[in-house]
Amino acid sequence: MEFNITLTSEKGLCMYFCFNSISMKHIIQSFILIIIISCSTINKEQNLTYFGGEIINPKDKFVLLLKDDTIIDTLQLNSQNRFIAQYENFSEGLYTFKHGIEFQYIYIQPLDSVLVRLNTWDFDESIVFSGKGGSKNEFLINLFLQNEKEDMAMYQYFSLNEINFSAKIDSLMQERNSIYNEFSKAEENISAGFEKLTNSAIHYPLYRLKEIYPYYYKKAHNLKEFPIVNNDFYNFRNDVNLNEADLVSFYPYQNYVVSYLYNLSYQLIEKDSTKNNLTINILNSIVDNIKLEEFKNTLLKRIVVNDFLKSESSCTIHEPTLNLFLSHCTNNEYVNQVKCLVNDSKSIENEKPLLSFNIQSSEAEIQDINEIIKNKNTVIYFWSTEFMSTEYLVNRIKYLKNQYPSILFIGVNIQSSFNEIKTEPHLKKLEIQQQFKLTKDSAAHSFLTSNYPRVILVNNQGIVKNGFTYLDSKKLNAELKKIEIN
């Protein structure tokens, strides 16, 4: 099993000094400039905090503002795709705003007037903040992307010995701290909460690299066992709290915690041959180390879904893993989601004829799936922009079709409309005649209760060869080769 610990990537841009002056000119035009001026005056007098902005090429008619994954406000877009809201007695802290499937962090303090402008066709890279509190958010989002870029670049250094690897990490940490110190000198009103969050954004991605170092060092050198590292290598753990209530929804922190738990679990396998199930080890580590109930529930679900996706060629959850999850997860919604996922995976059986179900073409013609794929080796991929970016979907399908030109690829949109396929720049590249949506009474709803995207592989005899896999499965190519040959 791969050490796959980042299910959701950290988001961001380049460092704060990479200033996009052209986009900023757009922001301070027209109504946004007026809002900045008026909000700065009004909020001082009335103790008001403002959040607003503009969405270019919107996916929905609203923007969600969330705190710890809980929706606290729904902000409607007006006819110019702009939104604004005011709040009394606003609580300082880290929030997220979400539009479509994309989201980004935002740090808001009382009396701030934070405005954001973005283009959904290039969500993260187009984001620019302005207004009072905007510069802090510009710094954060730029730091996130720098983390992301350096995280990828660091993989070439996992072959270094622990001393040289630690030196590389220390160098990056000094560089980031220096940049933050320069920023803080020029920035007024830096609160203790923002400073703590920034320190977390700087340190936890680097701590995470040290947690995954033994695994990737072993892999780089083709070793049979994990390398033995000096205890001083993990001295940073003295500064780590695994139960930071105000950081649990912050992915740099969450990803560090998961990496730490993976490291513990791999080391346990090395020390005790009877503890050879990685997922069981991790779930037990969560139960033993995470005391914040909702954080514990989130991590339990995350690991179980990861285990489901990575388990075998055809996705399943092993019974002991499922039982351990069910006995410790107290979030009924998560429990139901996992149960639905398990039931969905059992609803389509391998080596059996594909269940007949109706789908609707872009021309509103209702057809039976088995008539469409008759006598053809086929990949049926059920997709939703709730779970994947349109850019990824289109690029992945294009790649697979080029690799396997003799296989028919049929897309079924779990959502309800063709409008997005016909207008969204990436989705327009899909062949519309091979795109369908579910009818309201389609029998396919019976095996899509989790609403999770899935892929079904069917051979030219109409027999299911894989009832549940997914588009970025590392085993998908091998599975496609099997049905192509046969």
C-alpha angles and dihedrals in degrees: 000000000000121000090248105166107148110077094159118035125225111256130223153097137254124302118304093257091063089092118188100214095175093056090044090056088056092050097053093050126105118334097005093062089049091049092051092052096043096042092051089055099041099044092057091053099042103028090245130157121204134205121178146123147140133289118207114208093002121211095201137017094250147041122225123219113203138184117199090345092306117119110237099170142010111211115201120217116233126219090282091052091250130131138188135176135179127211134195121218092003116193116235117239152087115315135170129222119205133197120176107329094326126093139175137190123254128185114211130186127188113280092021119139101201118180127185133194123191144157114227091213088068101017107176098028093053099048116118125173127206141165128057106335092018097110093057090053091046088055093048097047091047090050091052093057092045088054090050094050094046092045090060092043092052093065089081089062099056089094090065120102116258095262095054092041091052090049090054091050092047091051092053091047093052090048093052094044089051092052091049092049090053090048094048092052091059097039123082125211100026105171128208089249094055092045090052092049092048092049088051091050089051101043109032097061088052092045087052091056090056091050093054094040097094092053095049094040088056090048094047092053097036091237124171093217136036115267117256109241128193116260089239087068088074099042089119089072088077087072095047125099113191091199106055101154095197093050103046094101092045107101098210087058095040092049091051092053092050091048090050091051091049090051092051090048095050091048089051090056089052092051101040122034091197090063094065101134107093097195093049089050092052094047090051090048090053091051091047099044109028114075100168102096101214092042088051090050092049093051094045091054093044093053094044094050089047089051090049093053096042099038107095141332087282111043118250140150115230115236098241090050092049093047092050091050093048093048094054108029111093097180106102093199092056091045091052092047093053092045090051090050091052093047092047091053091053095047095076111051125206118242091022129106113272115262111252115246137162127245132179127232126221086261090059092251113148113220139175112247092224091058092052095051098035112146092357133111100237144190112204109194120189110203143178131183086224088077107028140031117254090231092057093045094052095043092048094049092045091052094047093047090052091049094046108029093164092061122086115230115205119186121205116191110216088200122079111248143062093204093093093050091053097046110027109094096229097040091050086070091067116096102255093207088063094048123092140164131217120263115231092251097038114141087226089079087074092068097036098062092126090054086224117144114253140176125221120196117207127180126221090268091063092251120140110240096176121014099189128022131125138232099256096041111135088220095055097091092054090049092050092050089055095056092040092056094044 
